[in-house]
Amino acid sequence: MAIQSFNVSSMTCGGCVKSIKNALLAQDGVVGVEASHETGVVDVSCDGTAATPELLKQRIEDAGFDVVA
């Protein structure tokens, strides 16, 4: 199992965290998501190769949030 980490600048509340979790958990290969609006970090646990970092980033951005480098 691999863990991908993303810095997300636009998470401001628990609702934001829930939106990101729902978007990522809908992706094949994602088995878990830990997110904190306090730290702005999203950690995604993946099983297999279906969930690439680029695809996960796109999922976060499609949910309306900004991923920063």
N, C-alpha and C positions, 0 to 999 in steps of 0.2 A: 504494500500500500504506500502510495506517495502522498505527500502533503504539499500543496501549492499555497503560497501566501501572497496576499494582495493588500496594498495600502489604498484605502478608499477615503477620499477627502470629504465626501458629501453625506456621510452617515451622521445624523444628528440625534436619533432617538431609537427607542425599541422597535417602533414601526418600521424604520429603515432597515434594521437588522433582520426583521421578519421577512420583509420584501426580498432582501438579498438571499436569505436562506432558501426561501421558496423557489426563487429563480434558479439557484444553483442545484438544489435537490431534484429539480425536474430534468437535469442533464444526465444522460446515461453515463455510468461510471463514477458518479459522485455518491459516496457513501456517508459523508458527514460534513457539516459546516459549523465552524465556530466563528462568530463575529462579535466585535465590540465597537459600539459607537464612541466609547470613551477613548480608545486607542486608535481607532480607525483601521484596524487590522481584520482581515478576513482570511481564515485558514480553511482550506478545502481538502478533505481526505478523498483520494481517488483510488479506484480499483481498476486497473487495466489502462488501456491507451485511448479510450473513447473521449475522455475529457482532457484535452490539451490545454496548456496555459492560455493560448490565444482564444480558444473557445470559451473558457471560463471567464476571461476578461470581458469578452463580448457579452456574455450572459449578464454580468454585473452592469455593464454600460447600457444594455437594452432595458434593464430594470430602472434606469434613470439615475445611475450613480457614476461618479468619476473615479477611475483607477489612476493613481499617480505612480510614477517610477520610483 
